[in-house]
């Protein structure tokens, strides 16, 4: 794999480069030697963030992790990438697609799929019209991270969701 490592508000030391290459080196068996791995390390206040983007034919594998220690972030992001690759591999095998960026040994390797998508519960509920602010309050009262509601202004189904830093987002359909 070819590493492209950059930093925002941080000097990328040889130690950090070595840690990234060592940890992500475990993923080399999944890729061809020409595969590029874009790594961005950044620091904002107390937050140490790593973002990894691996462009592949027709897809992009991307993950980011934030912690108060860059080395912990590096460890955690490798696990996320590996999980995504297993899902991607199973998708390729299931759909009989070509895997140009993945090594043949990885595609042929037999692994159990513990990340298979299974819907275990379905729910129906009445939606009374309300404003987005009221929907956020309902979401907080229920202890959920999102809430589906009928917007009283537009009469369309919307979703409010909780974001990092105690902020909220609103999803409105566009037809």
N, C-alpha and C positions, 0 to 999 in steps of 0.2 A: 504494500500500500504506500501511496505517496502522501505525506502529511504536509498540509499547509496550515501553519500555526500562526495566529496573530493575536494581538492583545489590545484591549481598550482600557485606558487608565491603569495599565499594569505593564511592567517590564517583563517580557517573557524570558526568563532565565534558562540556562542550560538544564537546571534541575527540573523546572516545570516541563520543558520539552521532553526530557528523558522520562518523566513520570507519565506524560500523555502517551508517548510512543510505547512505553513498557505496558501500560494498562490496555491501550487499544491494540497493541500487538497481539493480544489474545484473540482478536477478531480477524487476524490475517488469514486464517484457514477458510473464512467465508468468502473472501474476495480474491480477485485476480491481482497480480502485482501492479497493474496500471491504474487501479482504482484510486481516485483522489479522496482524501478525507480532509474536509475543511474544519478547523478547530479555532474557535474564538474564545479567548479567556478575557473576562472583564471583572472590574471591581466597581461597585457603587455603594458608598458608605461602608457598612459592615458586611455586605453581601459579596460572596465570591461566586461567580457564575461561569459555567462552561457551556458552550453551544457547539454541537457537532452536526455537520451536514455532509452526507455522503450521496452525491448524485449517481444514479444508476440509470440504465436504459429504461425510460418511461416512468421512473419513480424517483423519489428522494427519500432517504432515510434520515430523519432529523430527531435530535433529542437535546434537551437542555436541563441543567441541574443547578440549583442554587443552594449554598450552605455558607457557614461562616469560615470554612477552611477549604481552600482550592483543591487540596489533595483528596478530601472527602468527596467533593463535587466530581472529581475525575473518576473516583471509584464508582460512584452511584450512576453516572451517565453511561458507563460501559455496560452495566447490567441492563439498562433500558434499551440500548442499541441491540444487545444480544437477543432480548425478548422480541423486539420488532423484527429482527432478521429471521427468527424462527417462524413468526407469523407469515412473513413474506415468502419464506421458503415453502411453507405448506400451501399458500395460495398458488404459487407457481406450479407445484406438483399437482394440485387439484385441477388447475385449469390447463395443464399441459403447455405452459408458456415457456419461451426460451429464457434462460438465465445467463445472459452474456457477462454480467459483472460478478456473478457468484462462481466460486470454484466448483468443478464437477464433483469433487469429493464431498463437499458440503451438501449439495443437492441430493446426492445418492445416499447420504448418511440417514439411517433410520432413527427417528426421534419420536418420542411420545408427544402429542400435542395437548399440553395442559392449558393452553390459552384459547381453545376452541370457543367460539361464541355460542352460548346457549341461553335462550330466553326462558327463564324459570318462573316468571310471573308477569301477568298482564293485568292492567288496571283500567277501569272506566270510572269517570267522575263527571259531575255537572260543573260547568264553568259559569260563574256569574260574572257579568261585566264589572270591571274595576280599572282604576288608574294604575300605572306602573309602580308608583310609590306604595300603594296599598298592597300590590302583589309582593313587593320586597318585604313589607312587614309580615305578610302571611308566610312567606318563605322562612323568615327568621323565626317566627313562632313555631313552625313545624320542624325547624332544625335541618332543613334541606339545603342543598347547594344550588338548586334551580327550582323554578316554579312556573307552570304553564297556566295562562289565564286568557280571558277574552278582554281585549282592550275596549274600554267604555267609549273612547273617542272614535276609533276606527272600526270597531266591531269585528276585528280580526284576531286570530289566535296569536299570541305573543309569548315569549319566554324571557323571564328575568333570571340572571345567574350571578353567583358570587364570584368575584375576582380576587386576585391577590391584593393584599393591603386594604382589606375591608371596603372595597369598592364594588359597584354593581354594573352589570351589563344588561342590555335589552336587545332581544332578537325579534325583528319584525319581518314578516314575509314580504317578498316582492314578487308580484305576478305580472 
